[in-house]
Amino acid sequence: MNEGAPASGSRGTLIARVVAVVAVIVFLALVATLSRPQASRATTPQADEYTDLNTTRLRAARTPAFLGSLEGQGRTIEVYMTRSGVRYTVLDEAGKAVAEHVTIERLQGLFPELDFSTMHASSETQSASAPVDR
């Protein structure tokens, strides 16, 4: 009986498998280097589009955003979001601004008699006074 034959056959099979794997890897590497993918249909914004978007954001950040108002006790308090945080404009009964874009601390100092719990809240999109860039 030939005891070396099975070992030789399995060794040959192993070598054939290794050669096949190496051949597949070489083939895939060759295909990858020779292939030229088509241009993607996806596009990226041009520099001008980024500039326009950033300009719009900066302009919006400079303009106070009207959030809503509180009405009562003969006053209207308009609430704005600014670059510096929330600010308040106080209007008298005639609609004249008596304090513009002040902090809550300043508002309470100027008008200690105001009781915010008795005022009516409104979130209309437009203010009665023109917002000031602060």
WOSUL-V248911 format. One record per backbone hydrogen bond with DSSP energy under -0.5 kcal/mol. CO is the residue of the C=O (numbers start at 0). NH is the residue of the N-H. Records with the same first field share a line. If there is no record, write none. Layout:
CO: NH ; NH
//
This chain:
0: 2
2: 6
3: 7
4: 8
5: 9
6: 10
7: 11
8: 12
9: 13
10: 14
11: 15
12: 16
13: 17
14: 18
15: 19
16: 20
17: 21
18: 22
19: 23
20: 24
21: 25
22: 26
23: 27
24: 28
25: 29
26: 30
27: 31
28: 32
29: 33
30: 34
34: 36
45: 48 ; 49
46: 50
47: 51
48: 52
49: 53
50: 54
51: 55
52: 56
53: 57
54: 58
55: 59
56: 60
57: 61
58: 62
61: 63
63: 65
64: 80
67: 78
68: 121
69: 76
70: 119
71: 74
74: 71
75: 77 ; 90
76: 69
77: 88
78: 66 ; 67
79: 81 ; 86
80: 64
81: 84
84: 81
86: 79
87: 101
88: 77
89: 97 ; 98
90: 75
91: 94
95: 91
98: 89
101: 87
102: 106
103: 107
104: 108
105: 109
106: 110
110: 113
113: 115
114: 117
115: 118
119: 70
121: 68
131: 133
//
